[in-house]
């Protein structure tokens, strides 16, 4: 029983994942035969595929369920992906006039690799809790799947299934077919890994942007309606790996500056009263100096600061300066 059946979900073609975009290097024509590579996450790690349920459920998918998952993906590849993506003019002559449902490849060989939990393990023990799982099938193209599996190992690919589909044109290619299978598989795996790196950068940038929005909200004054209005989120649909790396560095520096600025605003209020107290005390000391017992005006008074007339009842130096004749 498949995981989809176990979960009570019947996956539809529109719900199933699509393969990584096949690069030009993963499409090879030779003497009327056509080779095309496809790569799918395996099992789907997006956490939304009906094949494996949620991400937490994916961790408990037993290896015995993998053949059914692969069969579902293979059916999806034949019925939906290939008819929608393979140019008719690149098919062998005898298939070009056939209806879409009859244009499928003669051989859909594959190799897959992922990790499964060992018996009685829950993953909390780290890498030692996991075992590598590998699967492959020639689909009639003898030794073809082993060539794909070798590429997966050489490219250190993980959690992926790679199909190499061959449309046979009627001419036997001999050992050349293995060269084509290897080259197509390698180009497909490299494109898949590049897309995975870009996806990781995209998630990283989205997380950094969310952090920047939080910091700006803490630093910014509310709008007229009393709520902070963040800017429109940046789209990373056309992100490249090189640009993504540059943006991550730039976002981290920006967040570092925002965090420093926020820290400064948090410490400023506590130091402000101290500064005001110091200024008030300095002003009071200045007033005492202006009214010193020497009777000599201070520098501030000499500079044009008018002193207030003292209260005659105030004892001190000003009473001592009364006219001697008055006594």
Buried (B, 14 or more C-beta within 10 A) or exposed (E): EBBBEEBEBEBEEEBBBEBBEBBEBBBBBBEBBBBBBBBBBBBBBEEEBBBBBEEEBBBBBEEEBBEBBBEBBBEBBBBBBBBEBBEEEEBBEEBEEEEEEEBBBBBBBBBBBBBBBEEEBEEEEEEEBBEEEEBBBBBEBEEBBBBBBBBBEEBEBEBBBBBBBBBBBEEEBEEEBBBBBBBBBBBBBBBBBBBBEBBEBBEBBEEBBEBBBBBBEBEEEEEEEEEEEEEEEEEBEEBEEEEBEEBBEEBEEBBEEBBEBBEEEEEEEEEEEEEEEEEEEEEEEEEEEBBEEEEEBBEEBEEEEEEEEEEEEEEEBBEEEEEEEEE
